[in-house]
Amino acid sequence: MPRLQTRVICKARFSIGLDHDTNKYIAMGFEETHCHKLATFHEGAWVQSQRNIDTKDLSQIDAIAKFCIRPCLTYEYIVNQKGGYFKIEFTQKDMYNWIDAKRRDEAFEIDSHTALMYLQSKAYSETNFYCRFSTNKKDMLANLFWRDSHSIFEYQCFRYVLVFG
């Protein structure tokens, strides 16, 4: 069975240009004829450009997730709270993607914090240990350099430095 066509070359256009005499933007062209069926009001949440999770919903999702409530139940709760699926502006997949991205960010923060704690413990236990690091604008670990007695010994023997970029 052939796949359904999902992309069409639609003639509908809206163009804007700058009128240099008045220094204002004006409508230059408008073609309203579509060669495809338009989404109805109830289908708007399924159009990619219309989907977004507003900050109020994001904070509610985060608060509910802290109580270990399953995301599918969280989505159903928000749907019921708003009065139905047609009144919600995001899909369950959008919510799962948000939760996954947040979880990854938190895991990265924990990993970098753990690495720095390990290096700090090495500094207390080893006299030849040296460490410097920097963070970016988001206060995330950006650059890390460290040297211990083992790496000094290897450099004296083999004369190489290993750098990860």
C-alpha positions as CSV (number, residue, x, y, z in Angstrom):
1,M,0.0,0.0,0.0
2,P,1.6,3.4,-1.0
3,R,2.1,6.0,1.7
4,L,-0.2,9.0,1.8
5,Q,1.1,12.2,0.5
6,T,2.0,14.5,3.4
7,R,3.5,17.4,1.5
8,V,1.9,19.5,-1.2
9,I,3.0,22.6,-3.1
10,C,0.5,25.1,-1.8
11,K,-0.1,28.3,-3.8
12,A,-1.2,30.3,-0.7
13,R,1.2,33.1,0.0
14,F,1.4,36.3,2.0
15,S,4.3,38.7,1.3
16,I,5.3,41.9,3.1
17,G,7.6,44.6,1.8
18,L,9.0,47.9,3.0
19,D,7.6,51.0,1.4
20,H,10.7,53.3,1.2
21,D,8.6,56.4,0.8
22,T,6.6,56.0,4.0
23,N,9.2,53.8,5.7
24,K,6.4,51.4,6.7
25,Y,5.8,47.7,5.9
26,I,2.9,47.0,3.6
27,A,1.2,43.8,2.2
28,M,2.7,43.2,-1.2
29,G,0.8,40.1,-2.2
30,F,-1.8,37.8,-1.0
31,E,-3.0,34.5,-2.5
32,E,-5.6,32.7,-0.4
33,T,-6.2,29.6,-2.6
34,H,-5.1,26.5,-0.9
35,C,-4.7,23.2,-2.7
36,H,-5.3,21.1,0.4
37,K,-7.8,20.7,3.2
38,L,-7.2,23.1,6.1
39,A,-7.1,22.0,9.7
40,T,-10.3,22.7,11.6
41,F,-10.4,24.4,15.0
42,H,-10.4,21.0,16.7
43,E,-7.4,19.8,14.7
44,G,-5.3,22.9,15.5
45,A,-3.4,21.1,18.3
46,W,-2.1,18.6,15.8
47,V,-0.5,21.2,13.5
48,Q,3.2,21.4,14.4
49,S,3.4,25.2,14.2
50,Q,0.5,25.6,16.6
51,R,1.8,23.2,19.3
52,N,3.5,24.7,22.4
53,I,3.4,24.1,26.1
54,D,3.0,27.4,27.9
55,T,4.9,28.2,31.1
56,K,1.9,27.6,33.3
57,D,1.5,24.1,32.0
58,L,5.3,23.4,32.2
59,S,5.4,24.4,35.9
60,Q,2.3,22.2,36.5
61,I,4.0,19.3,34.7
62,D,7.2,19.8,36.8
63,A,5.3,20.0,40.0
64,I,3.3,16.8,39.4
65,A,6.5,15.0,38.2
66,K,8.1,15.6,41.6
67,F,5.4,13.4,43.2
68,C,6.4,10.5,40.8
69,I,3.0,10.6,39.1
70,R,3.2,8.9,35.6
71,P,3.3,11.3,32.7
72,C,0.3,9.8,31.0
73,L,-1.8,10.5,34.1
74,T,-0.4,14.0,34.2
75,Y,-1.5,14.6,30.6
76,E,-5.0,13.3,31.3
77,Y,-5.2,15.5,34.4
78,I,-4.3,18.6,32.3
79,V,-6.8,17.6,29.6
80,N,-9.6,17.3,32.2
81,Q,-8.6,20.5,33.8
82,K,-8.7,22.4,30.5
83,G,-12.0,20.8,29.5
84,G,-11.0,18.4,26.7
85,Y,-8.4,17.5,24.2
86,F,-9.4,20.2,21.7
87,K,-8.6,22.9,24.3
88,I,-5.0,21.7,24.9
89,E,-2.2,23.1,22.8
90,F,0.3,20.3,23.0
91,T,0.3,16.5,22.6
92,Q,1.3,13.9,25.0
93,K,4.5,13.3,23.0
94,D,5.4,17.0,23.4
95,M,5.0,16.6,27.2
96,Y,7.2,13.4,27.2
97,N,9.8,15.3,25.1
98,W,9.8,18.1,27.7
99,I,10.2,15.7,30.6
100,D,13.0,13.8,28.9
101,A,14.9,17.0,28.0
102,K,14.6,18.3,31.6
103,R,15.8,14.9,33.0
104,R,18.8,15.0,30.7
105,D,19.7,18.5,31.8
106,E,19.5,17.5,35.5
107,A,21.6,14.4,34.8
108,F,24.3,16.5,33.2
109,E,24.4,18.8,36.1
110,I,24.7,15.9,38.5
111,D,27.4,14.3,36.4
112,S,29.5,17.5,36.3
113,H,29.0,18.1,40.0
114,T,30.1,14.5,40.7
115,A,33.2,14.9,38.6
116,L,34.2,18.1,40.3
117,M,33.7,16.5,43.7
118,Y,35.9,13.6,42.7
119,L,38.6,16.0,41.5
120,Q,38.4,18.0,44.8
121,S,38.9,14.8,46.8
122,K,41.9,14.0,44.6
123,A,43.4,17.4,45.5
124,Y,43.2,16.6,49.2
125,S,44.8,13.2,48.9
126,E,47.5,14.0,46.4
127,T,50.2,16.7,46.6
128,N,51.0,16.8,42.8
129,F,47.4,17.2,41.8
130,Y,46.4,20.3,39.8
131,C,43.0,21.2,38.5
132,R,41.4,24.2,36.7
133,F,37.9,24.4,35.1
134,S,35.7,27.1,33.7
135,T,31.9,27.4,33.2
136,N,29.9,28.9,30.4
137,K,27.1,31.6,30.6
138,K,24.6,28.9,31.8
139,D,26.9,28.0,34.6
140,M,27.6,24.6,33.0
141,L,31.1,23.0,33.0
142,A,32.8,24.2,29.8
143,N,36.6,23.4,30.1
144,L,38.4,21.1,32.5
145,F,42.2,20.5,32.9
146,W,43.6,18.3,35.5
147,R,47.0,16.7,36.2
148,D,48.0,14.1,38.9
149,S,51.2,12.3,39.8
150,H,50.3,9.4,37.4
151,S,49.9,11.7,34.4
152,I,53.2,13.5,35.3
153,F,55.0,10.1,35.4
154,E,53.5,9.2,32.0
155,Y,54.5,12.5,30.5
156,Q,58.1,12.0,31.7
157,C,58.2,8.5,30.2
158,F,56.4,9.0,26.9
159,R,56.3,12.8,26.3
160,Y,52.7,13.1,25.2
161,V,49.5,14.8,26.5
162,L,46.1,13.5,25.9
163,V,43.5,16.2,25.0
164,F,39.8,15.6,24.5
165,G,37.9,18.3,22.5
